[in-house]
């Protein structure tokens, strides 16, 4: 089944979907003629870079979008995830990113996602209350996944098998993952679970069902939605393409 994932025609269609969200002034937007955003531009370029690795060809990006990326690299980005997205985009095009000043008090941030991106930006941290949380305290797939990714990034030893088993136990019968055990499957949760399991050298137990759920979120225009029959977005499309590549044993980004 894995050999048939991500066919050339499917990927070409997905490229077309991504560029359908590019705006004349540069950058990518959620839909139609909406203003471009840093986040949508990040997910668009990330998807294209993943497809470049899959197909071995270069996908040209127009200069207006590269100029847009420079304008979004601002000092006043207070969200660590947005800061990381801005930095990542600059690196893709060899642009000189702005120097970011991170206050040491920010290591006390209690949100798992924000703390993960703080680590990616800063490379280290002081003792944080998040790192002291036990496995029994983590019931949301996002918390479990980010804890795995954080500890891997910081090279902290932990019981990897126990984390893998708990993440795998949250998988739904449809192959996806919800926010926590028993909740509805969505692609963003499935992506986090797949990414964390890959960091633990594991895969979802219901592998074929997981692949089917991801493929089932694909729309006729080549984009992916967060679940079956939902509007395709650049974010969900990026998650889907990366999940399929990870489950094929590839880790490009």
GIGIPE-V674499 format. One record per helix or strand of 2 or more residues. SS is the DSSP state (hx for helix, st for strand). FROM is the first residue (numbers start at 0). LEN is the number of residues. If there is no record, write none. Layout:
# GIGIPE-V674499
ss: <SS	SS>
from: <FROM	FROM>
len: <LEN	LEN>
This chain:
# GIGIPE-V674499
ss: <hx	hx	hx	hx	hx	hx	hx	hx	hx	hx	hx	hx	hx	hx>
from: <1	7	37	62	79	103	111	128	134	140	159	186	206	233>
len: <3	12	18	10	13	5	11	4	3	14	10	13	10	14>
